[in-house]
Amino acid sequence: MFRNAAAICLHLVGPLWGQKSGASLTRCLHQTLAMAKRLQARRLDGIDHNPWVEFVKLASEADVVNLGQGFPDFPPPDFALEAFQHAVSGDFMLNQYTKAFGYPPLTKILASFFGKLLGQELDPLKNVLVTVGAYGALFTAFQALVDEGDEVIIIEPFFDCYEPMTLMAGGLPVFVSLKPSPAQDGELDSSSNWQLDPMELASKFTPRTKALVLNTPNNPLGKVFSKPELELVASLCQQHDVVCIADEVYQWLVYDQYQHISIASLPGMWERTLTVGSAGKTFSATGWKVGWVLGPDRLLRHLRTVHQNSVFHCPTQAQAAVAQSFEREQLHFGQPSSYFVQLPQAVQRSRDHMVQSLQSVGLRPIVPQGSYFLIIDVSDFKKKMPDLPGAADEPYDRRFVKWMIKNKGLMAIPVSIFFSLPHQKLFDHYIRFCFMKDESTLQAMDEKLQKWKEGLRP
Ligand SMILES: Cc1ncc(COP(=O)(O)O)c(C=O)c1O
């Protein structure tokens, strides 16, 4: 192979030989030989194309209201901002490394705060690991537990990093879809109508199943799993000795009468569950990138090994700010002054605003029970204008979003990217909007929608 590459190179520069060709021949040979060696690790095969890059770029086009990406465009609460300022301007030692597995005041408050919610006595040193965002917690968990050939059950639609993280660890993702049932007459579609088929879920468990990823409240659908649904997942995990990776980053963002339940709080589940959280989602500060994972020492000790040998340590000042914010919340817990009480009330108003606006122009939102997001059923458009520009094999929702950005000035995320490849065509008639937005952004959305509606009039 190398000999062939060198021969091609000689052929190309042959006519130059005798001029300044000595140096260029050497350079060419060097480049050819360097290129002949495989560069990227095999674990990146199949995951190197990320649709987010394309859609995030489209959002930066002029005059587009960005309802695509999941971050608040309003400030975190004052007490959290003050905590960060205090961390930056106070004790100079907060500029230095702290304990690798978490700044002690943070692991302490996380242990006491979540210990009460999970009904466990948590040891800050053994049951808590602070990570670079929830992303870091998830990556560490997959690396620590998933072996070559292990199967990981992923419930669709799913936060898209679960699949590449499973693959990078050498695992095999096994998908099971939540399926929608029609809304009752006169009722709005709700994320609660999307359910797992218990028989189908049970059929996915095999002797190779190592873990199941459960995301509640779910991104992108906004589904909040009910107690019976969690009990079903819990009993299958126990029956097949499977670890549950519970991604609960939106746990405080639950609306109407619904309630978030941590699967780790169900009988027999603490010992086999990793509960993942995010300060970014908790305090509306996604740029802080502080996350955590809670679990029994028998699981967490392996995550600590990965953490110790990869990132080792998360920024101390951000951890200090999160610690102080949780200390404040612990004092206000359950009271009207608590951010965890106020935030869902405010965000529910934004959700309702968006639902009403979308309906008023004839779009069909599926009302989410929780999270930052709602999805919209665009199957009517698919029937009316099936031939939107784009490659024939490109899922409809991707073409629809590109069309909508260009023609309507609204940015969403196509929902098929939250499904495995074989299922994308089945779920290519939904788009995701984020309603964790300032009133001014929602008003800008209203204006775009009203113009869209006027365009529909004869
Ligand atoms: C379901 C889910 N899990 C994890 C994350 C990552 O959170 P973080 O920003 O703390 O890394 C996100 C972010 O969008 C998410 O939606």
The ligand as an SDF file (V2000), in Angstrom:
LIG
                    3D

 16 16  0  0  0  0  0  0  0  0999 V2000
  -31.9000   15.1180   28.4410 C   0  0  0  0  0  0  0  0  0  0  0  0
  -30.6120   15.8540   28.5770 C   0  0  0  0  0  0  0  0  0  0  0  0
  -29.6140   15.2980   29.2720 N   0  0  0  0  0  0  0  0  0  0  0  0
  -28.4300   15.9130   29.4350 C   0  0  0  0  0  0  0  0  0  0  0  0
  -28.2020   17.1590   28.8880 C   0  0  0  0  0  0  0  0  0  0  0  0
  -26.8610   17.8070   29.0810 C   0  0  0  0  0  0  0  0  0  0  0  0
  -26.8770   18.7150   30.1350 O   0  0  0  0  0  0  0  0  0  0  0  0
  -25.6080   19.6140   30.5020 P   0  0  0  0  0  0  0  0  0  0  0  0
  -25.7530   20.8950   29.7570 O   0  0  0  0  0  0  0  0  0  0  0  0
  -25.6490   19.7870   31.9840 O   0  0  0  0  0  0  0  0  0  0  0  0
  -24.3860   18.8620   30.0710 O   0  0  0  0  0  0  0  0  0  0  0  0
  -29.2120   17.7850   28.1440 C   0  0  0  0  0  0  0  0  0  0  0  0
  -28.9720   19.0870   27.5010 C   0  0  0  0  0  0  0  0  0  0  0  0
  -29.6780   19.5380   26.6390 O   0  0  0  0  0  0  0  0  0  0  0  0
  -30.4500   17.1080   27.9820 C   0  0  0  0  0  0  0  0  0  0  0  0
  -31.4590   17.6640   27.2850 O   0  0  0  0  0  0  0  0  0  0  0  0
  1  2  1  0
  2  3  1  0
  2 15  2  0
  3  4  2  0
  4  5  1  0
  5  6  1  0
  5 12  2  0
  6  7  1  0
  7  8  1  0
  8  9  2  0
  8 10  1  0
  8 11  1  0
 12 13  1  0
 12 15  1  0
 13 14  2  0
 15 16  1  0
M  END
$$$$
